[in-house]
Structures are given as C-alpha cells and as structure tokens.
Amino acid sequence: MDSILSKIDNLALFFICYTLIFLLFFGTLSYTLPFVLALICCLIIIKPTKYLINKFHMKQWIAALITTFLFFTILIGLLSWAITSLTGEAIQLGKNTQTYVQQNSDNIKNTAYAAKKYYENLDPAIVSAIEKNLEGLSTKLSKTAIDVTSKTISILLNILAYVPYIIMVIIFTFICTYFFTKDITSAKNKMLNIIPTEKTGKLSYIFNETKKMLSNYILSYALILFITFLLTIFCFSVLGVKYAFLLSIICAIADILPVVGIGAIYLPLALIYFAYGKVVTAIVIGCAWGLVTIVRQIVEPKIVSSSLGLHPVAVLAAIFIGLKASGVAGMFFCIFLVVFYNIMKKVDVL
C-alpha cells in the first residue's frame, strides 16, 4: 500500500513539475527564442563539428566557426528562396484570380444559374436566399482575390517592419550557436564536476535520453510534413495544377492544424475544377486528398513511435487527447508528457 501511494505521489509530482516547466518554457519563449534556436542549431551541427576536429585535427573554435557559418549560410539561403518563391506565387495567384473573375463574370453567373434546377423545388425563402447570393458571386470572388493579394502584401510589410528584430534574432542565434558548439564538451564537463560523482551518471543519462528523444520528435514531425509536401507537389505537378509549390507548402502547414488539415486546400481546389467542367481532374484531386490523408495516418504513428521508442497506441492517444483538449498546444503538451514520462521510467525515477 505504501509503495502504491509513493508511486502516486511521484506521478503527481512529475505531472505538476512537467506542467510548470512546460508553461514556463513557452511563456518565456519570446525572450529566450535566440538561445533556444541556438541550442537546436548546435545539436544539429555538433556531429559535423566533431568530425572536423577528429578528422582534420582542427582547433575547436575553427571547426565550430566553419560549421556554424556553413549551416547559417545554407539555412538563410533556403529560407530566402522559399519566401521569395511563395510571395511571388501568392501575389501572382491573387492577381490572376482577380483578372479571371473579371473576364469571366458572365460565365460564372451562367454556371451558377444553370444549377437552379437542382434547388428550385426547395422552400421559396431558401431559393430567394440562394439567388441573392448567386447574384453577387462574381463580386465576392473578385473581392476575395483582392483581399488575398492585399493581405499577402500586408504580411510582407509587417515582416519588413520586424526586420530589425529578425536581424537581431539571427545575429544572437548565430553567435550563441557558435559558442554553444565550441564549448559544449567543456561546458558539459564543468557542469558535471559541480555535481557529486554518484549523481553524474544518472544525470548524464537523463540529459542524453532527453536530447535524443526531443531531437527524434522534431525530426519525425519534420519528416511527416515533408512527406505531405512531397506527395502534394507530386500530385499537383502531375495534374498540371498552377502554383503547385505554394499550395504544397500551405498543405504541409495546414497538416499541423487540427480538424482543418490538407482538406482546406484539396477540397476547394477540387470544387473549382469541377465547376469548370474538369470533372476527371476534380475526382483525381479528391482521390489524391484521400491518398495523402491515408498515408499520413499510417505513417505518423509508426514514425513517431519508432523514433521516440513509444508504443503507437500511446502516441495516438496523446495526439487525440491533446487535440481534443486544447488543439495543437494540447497535442504538444501530451506528446512531451508521454516522452518525459518514458525517460523518467527508463532512469528509474518513476
């Protein structure tokens, strides 16, 4: 009985400590962002840095400077290219949509009124409401296109307004990444020297397990989103869908969101093709939506569970309960809760 109560106390203490740390971490992230990013970058480039040190007998500071500089050069280059491509396609999409709606407003109205026979037997009040909406359909579509374009430009202007802050974050992240990478081994040893010898083994094991599982978690979800992006851009490219790159990026981002998901892109796109008589293309897009969804549902539990060393049911339960409780934030809370519980079990803390 005492052992059961002790276990319950340990679990309660773990849950309280974990919740407080989780809230503290994300609550102060706006202040600690450069350092968190620097630590993540350091974990990515630490192995190449050690390789340069061991293979070419470089000094630690030289190897750290080389890997940090190359990593940030590649990262900033990729981000610049992606932002430029996405912005160009978004603005072009808004302009083309607006022009198309203006040039084909009569066709849109005729297509809408051709559907009248499908709803003319409904209640007169409903029919009146539908006809009223159809009359302003082309205007609404044109306005939507203008809004999309203006919001894209507005986002760009807002980003430009934050350029000093972004530059500051990049500079601080670069400097901190260099120092973290250069000093990580000696810093680790100094930290462990402060701790009593009998405790260093367990703390080192906890640190290594935490680092490994968090890295695996980030990489596994990055891989899942990358798979969604690849499948989407492949399907859209084969079908000749315009702005495939932009739409694929949006699908990958939407894939993170609960409920909404990739259907926010696939469904409207299929309806647009269906409305303009390209029934086969619309059906294929619908099938592609189903395929990507099925692949993701199959792949996600396997990738996450295998990378974290957790049972797939535990991962699915954490994802479902988290999304149901508090959306994306709840999902991350439950996933990390399961991860850290598993770590504590491995080191016999719980």
N, C-alpha and C positions, 0 to 999 in steps of 0.2 A: 504493500500500500504506500509506504514511504517513497519507494522508487518511482511509483506512478506519479505521485504528487510532485516529486522532484523533477521528473521529466516534463510535467505540465508547466511547472514554474519556469524551466529552461526555455520551453517553447514560447511561453508568454513573453519572457524577457527578450528572446530573439526577435519576436514579431514587433515588439514595441521599439527596440533599438533599430531594427531594419526600417520601420516606418519613419522614425525620426530622421535617420540618415538620408533616406530617400527624399523626404520633403526638404531637408536642409540643402541637399545637393542641388536639386532642381530649383529651389527657391533662391539660391545664390548664384545660379549659373551665369546670369548676366554679368556678374562681377568676376567670376573665375573662368570665363569662356576661353581666353587665350591659353591659360595654363592647362585646362582640360584638353583642348585641341593639341597643345604641345605634347602632352603625355601620350595621346593617341598616336600622333605622328612619330614620337620616339619609339613606341612599341613596334611600329611598322618598319622603321629603318634600323633598329638596333642590330638585327642579324646581318644585314649588308655592311654595317659599320664594323662589327666584329670580324667579318670575313676580310675586309680590307686590312684590318690591324694584324690578323693572323697570317694572311697570305702574302702581303707586301711589306710587313713589318713597319707599318706607318705609326706615327705618333697618334695618340688617341684624339687629340684636338684636330689634327689634319683630316683623319678619317671621318670624324663627326661633321666637320665643316663641308667636306665633299658630298657626303650622303644627304645632309640637310639641304644644301644648295640644289643638288640634282632633284631631290624629291619635290621641293617647292617650285622649282622651275617647271617640272612636268605637271604638277598639280595646277598651278596657276595657268599654264598654257591650255590644259584641258578645260578648265572652268571658263576661261575667256572664250575659247572656241564654242563651247556648249551654249554659253549665254548669248553670244553673237548670233549663232545659228537659230536658237529658239526665238530670240527677239525678232530677227528678220522674218522668220516664218510666221510668227504671230501677227506682226503688223501687215504682212502681205495677205495673210488669211482674212483679216478684218477688212482690208481694202477690197479684195476680190469678192468677198461675200456681199459687201455693200453694193458694189458695181453690178454684180449678177442679179441681185434682188431688184435693183432699179431698172435694169434692162429687161427683166422677165416678169415684171409685176403682173402683167395681163395673164401670162401662162400660169402663174401661181394662183391667181384668182379663179381661172377656168378649172384648174385641177381641184381646187377646194370646192367649187360649186358642183363639180361632177360627182362629188361624194354625197351630194344632197339626198340622192335616192336611198342612201343607206340609213338616213336618220329622219326622213320626212314623216314617218309614221309615229314618231315619238310625241310626247306631250308638247303642245304649242309653245309653252313657255320655254321649254328646253330648246326647241327648234329656233325660236327667236334669239335666244342667247348664243347658240352656235353660229347663226348667220351674222349676228352682230360682231362676233369675234373674227369670223372669216373676212368681213369687210376690211378690217384693219390688219389682216395677217401680213401683207407685204410691208406695211408701215412698221409693224412690230419687228419683223425680221431685219429690216434696214436699220432700225433703231438699235437692235441688239448687236448688229455688226459694228455700228458706230461706237456703242458702249464698250465692246470688247477691245476695239482699237484704242479708244481713249484711255481705258483702264490699263492697257499694256504700256502705253506711253507714260501714264501716271506712275505706274510701278517703277519704270525706268528712271523717272525724275526723282522718285523717292529714294531709289538706290543711289543715284548720284548725290542726293542730299546726305546720305550716310557714308559717302566715300571717305571722308577723313576718319570716321570711326572704323570703317573696314580696313583702311590702310594701317591704322594703329593696331588693330587686332592682328593683322598679318605680320607686322613687324615684331610685335611682342611674341606671337606664336613662333615665328622663325627663331628669334633669339633664345626663347625658352626651350624650344626643341633642340637647338644646338647644345645648350648647357645640360639638358636632361640626358641627351645621348652621350655627351662626353663624360659626364660624371656618374652615370647610373650605377656602374660597378662599384666605384669607391664610395658613393653615397650609400649604397646598399650595405657595404661592409661597415661603414661608420655607424649606420643606424643599428645594425645587428650587434655591434660592440657595446652599445649602451644597454642592451637587454641582457639579462642573465643567461648564461650558456645553456642551461637546461630548457630555456624557452625558445631559443633561436630556431631550433629545428622545426617546431610546430608552426611558429610564425612565418618562417620561410616557406613552409609547405602551404599554409593558408594563402600567402601572397601569390605564390606560383599558380596555385589552383584557381584563385580569383582572376588573375591575369589571363590564364589560358581560357577559362570559360567565358569571360567577358569578350575577349578577342574572337572566340569562336561564335559567340552570339551575334556580334556586329557583322562578322564576315558571312555568317549563314544567311542573315536577312538581306545583306547586300547582294548575295548570290541569288536569292529568291526574286528580288526586284529586278536584277539583271536578266534573269530567265524570262520574266514577264515582258521586259523591254525587248529582248531578242525575238520572242515569239510574236509579239505585236508588230514590230517593224518588219519581220519576215512576211507575215500575213498581209500587211498593208502594202508592202512593196510588190508582192506577187499580184495583188489585186489592182495595183496602179493607183492607190489612194494618195491624193496630194497631201503634202505636209506630214508625211509618214513619220519623220524624225520627231517633230513637235508632238504629234498625237501619241507616239510611243512613250516619250518622256512623261507626258501627262498621265498616261495609263499606269506607268510604273509608280508615279507619285500617288495617284488615286488608289492604287493597290494597297497602300498603307492604311487608307481610311476605312473605318468600319461601315458596313451597310452599302455605302456608295460604290466603292471598288471600281473596276475597269468598265463596269456596265455604264458608267456616266459618259464614256466615250463611245463604246461599241454600239449601244442601243440607239442614240441619236443618229450616229453615222449610218446604221442600217436603215433607219426610218427615212433618212434623206435620200439614200439610193433607191429605196422602194418608191418614194413619192415621185421620183423622176423616171420611173419605168425600168430601172435596172434591178429587176427582181432577183435574178441569179446572184448578182453581186451582194445584194442585201442579205440573201439567205446564207451565202458563204461567210459574210461578216458575222452573222448570227452564230453559225457553226464554229467560227474561229473564236468567238467570245466563249462559247461553251467549252471548247478545247483548252483554251488558256486557263479558264477557271478550274477545270478538272485537273489539269497538270499542276496548277498551283496548290490545290487542295491535297493532292497526292504527295507532291514534293516537299511542301512546307514542314509537315510533322517529321518526315524522315530526315531532312537536312538539319533541322533544329535539334531534334532528339539525338541524332548521331554526333553532332558537333558538341553538344553540351553533355552528352553521356546520360541523358534522361530518357525515361520511357515515353513513347509517343503519346500515350493517353494523358500523362501528366502535362505535356506541352499543350495538347489540345484543350485540356481542362483550364489551364492557365490563360490561354488565348481567349477562350469562350467566356469564362467568368470575368476576366479583365475588361473585354469589350462590352459585355453586358452591364458591368458595374459603372465604368467611367470611360468608355471609349478607348482611344489609343493610349492615353496616360494610364488607365487601368490595366491595359494589356501589358505595358512595360513593367508596371508595379508587380503584377502577378508572375510574370516571367522571371524577373530578377529575384522575387521572393523564393521561387522554386529553385533557382540556380544557387542562391546563397544557402538555402536550407540543405541542398545536396552537398555543398562544400563543407558546411559545419558537420554534417553526418560523416563525411569522409575523414575528417580530422578528429573525430570522437568528441566534439564539443557538445553535440546534442545527442 
